[in-house]
Amino acid sequence: MALLRLVNGSDILVKGSLQEVFAQIRNASGDGFVEFSGEEGALLVRPSTVVAMFDSSDRRTTGFRPFPGHSASPSQRVEE
């Protein structure tokens, strides 16, 4: 499972590994939607609204934890 953080501050949980979800978002064409399977059915997500992705094998420990003195730049890429 992967957790997607959206620009509006919402988090959504989607089925699939982090690598699979990243590939779907990266391969999306234009400004359309990508369909993911969620816990309660299908979810349509516009790739431009995803600001972060996390591995969510255990939802209680998943989250964004900034390190003191470190600021993430929007130009930084996710390593595959």
Phi, psi and omega in degrees: 000148179232145178253126179254130175260126183260163182299336180275004178093355180282151173244136174232143180258125181237153180279141180123159179286164179301321180294319179295317180294317178300318179296320179296318180291316181296325183270003180294143181260136175062213181254029181279193181254154172247135180263127177239154173269128179248182180295332183244023179121196184286143177233133175256125184232133174277119184307328182291348180267354181273120180254342179201154176226141181227147171288131185237052178289336176222102187300334183289337182251000181276141176167169179270121181233099180289146177269143180303133178078006181242129174238130181279132178269141178299341181276352179289139183257153175280130177281138179270000000 
